[in-house]
Amino acid sequence: MGTMDKPVVWLHGDVKSPPFSRAARLEAGYLLRLLQQGELLGMPQSRPMPVIGARCHELRITDEGADWRIFYRLDSDAVVIVEVMAKKTDTTPASALMRCRSRLRSYDHASRQA
């Protein structure tokens, strides 16, 4: 990691093989690295998710057996990974959105206390 790179903070989930294929794991790692270096990604790799919160997005990883989503928030000092899930339907489940918002509230509260 370079001196100007943002750290990745994992609140939930991981990217490992299995269940990710090797190719999907490498793609996810590459895209996360770009985010660490301050690059803003757009479609088709990343999509804004304002329904979760400000500065929230989803990385879109197409794999052999599943379409993966990595929900993240771009903070000034970190890339915060909120959720990693296999996408099985056209819409993101409301329960997943609620979990993401809850995790971010807890993270923000803990950050203010530190």
C-alpha positions as CSV (number, residue, x, y, z in Angstrom):
1,M,0.0,0.0,0.0
2,G,1.4,3.4,-1.0
3,T,1.6,6.3,1.5
4,M,-1.4,8.0,0.0
5,D,-3.6,5.0,-0.3
6,K,-6.7,4.8,1.8
7,P,-7.0,1.7,4.1
8,V,-9.9,-0.7,3.5
9,V,-12.1,-1.2,6.6
10,W,-14.1,-4.4,6.6
11,L,-17.3,-4.2,8.6
12,H,-18.6,-7.5,7.2
13,G,-17.8,-10.1,4.6
14,D,-14.7,-11.2,2.8
15,V,-13.5,-11.9,-0.7
16,K,-11.9,-15.4,-0.8
17,S,-11.9,-18.5,-3.0
18,P,-14.3,-20.2,-2.6
19,P,-17.0,-19.0,-2.9
20,F,-15.5,-16.4,-5.3
21,S,-13.7,-18.0,-8.2
22,R,-10.0,-17.0,-8.5
23,A,-10.8,-14.6,-11.4
24,A,-13.6,-12.9,-9.5
25,R,-11.4,-12.6,-6.4
26,L,-8.7,-11.0,-8.4
27,E,-11.1,-8.6,-10.1
28,A,-12.6,-7.5,-6.8
29,G,-9.1,-7.0,-5.4
30,Y,-8.1,-4.9,-8.4
31,L,-11.2,-2.7,-8.1
32,L,-10.7,-2.2,-4.4
33,R,-7.1,-1.3,-5.0
34,L,-8.3,1.4,-7.5
35,L,-10.7,2.8,-4.9
36,Q,-7.8,2.8,-2.3
37,Q,-5.8,5.0,-4.7
38,G,-8.6,7.5,-5.0
39,E,-10.1,6.5,-8.3
40,L,-13.8,6.9,-8.7
41,L,-15.4,3.9,-10.5
42,G,-18.6,4.0,-12.6
43,M,-20.8,1.6,-14.5
44,P,-20.5,-1.2,-15.1
45,Q,-18.0,-1.9,-12.3
46,S,-19.7,0.3,-9.7
47,R,-23.1,1.9,-9.1
48,P,-24.1,4.5,-6.6
49,M,-26.4,3.3,-3.8
50,P,-27.9,6.4,-2.2
51,V,-30.6,4.3,-0.6
52,I,-27.9,3.0,1.8
53,G,-26.4,6.5,2.4
54,A,-24.2,9.2,1.1
55,R,-21.0,8.1,-0.7
56,C,-22.3,4.5,-0.8
57,H,-21.8,2.3,-3.8
58,E,-21.9,-1.3,-4.9
59,L,-19.0,-3.1,-6.8
60,R,-20.5,-5.4,-9.3
61,I,-18.5,-8.6,-9.9
62,T,-19.7,-11.2,-12.4
63,D,-18.6,-14.7,-11.5
64,E,-19.0,-18.2,-12.9
65,G,-21.8,-19.2,-10.5
66,A,-23.0,-15.9,-9.1
67,D,-23.1,-12.1,-9.4
68,W,-21.4,-10.6,-6.4
69,R,-22.0,-7.3,-4.8
70,I,-19.6,-5.5,-2.5
71,F,-21.3,-2.6,-0.8
72,Y,-18.9,0.1,0.2
73,R,-18.7,3.8,1.3
74,L,-16.0,6.2,0.3
75,D,-14.8,8.1,3.4
76,S,-12.1,10.8,3.3
77,D,-9.8,8.5,5.2
78,A,-10.9,4.9,4.2
79,V,-12.8,2.6,1.9
80,V,-15.4,1.1,4.2
81,I,-16.7,-2.4,3.1
82,V,-20.2,-2.8,4.5
83,E,-21.5,-6.1,3.0
84,V,-20.4,-8.8,0.5
85,M,-23.2,-10.8,-0.9
86,A,-24.2,-13.0,-3.9
87,K,-26.9,-11.2,-5.9
88,K,-29.7,-13.6,-6.7
89,T,-32.5,-11.3,-7.8
90,D,-32.9,-8.1,-9.8
91,T,-33.4,-6.0,-6.7
92,T,-31.3,-5.7,-3.6
93,P,-33.2,-7.2,-0.6
94,A,-34.5,-4.7,1.8
95,S,-33.0,-6.7,4.7
96,A,-29.5,-6.2,3.1
97,L,-30.0,-2.5,2.8
98,M,-31.1,-2.3,6.4
99,R,-28.1,-4.3,7.6
100,C,-25.8,-1.9,5.6
101,R,-27.4,1.2,7.1
102,S,-27.2,-0.3,10.6
103,R,-23.5,-1.3,10.2
104,L,-22.6,2.2,9.0
105,R,-24.5,3.9,11.9
106,S,-22.5,1.6,14.4
107,Y,-19.2,2.4,12.6
108,D,-19.9,6.1,12.6
109,H,-20.8,6.1,16.3
110,A,-17.7,4.1,17.2
111,S,-15.5,6.4,15.1
112,R,-16.9,9.5,16.9
113,Q,-16.2,7.9,20.3
114,A,-12.5,7.1,19.4
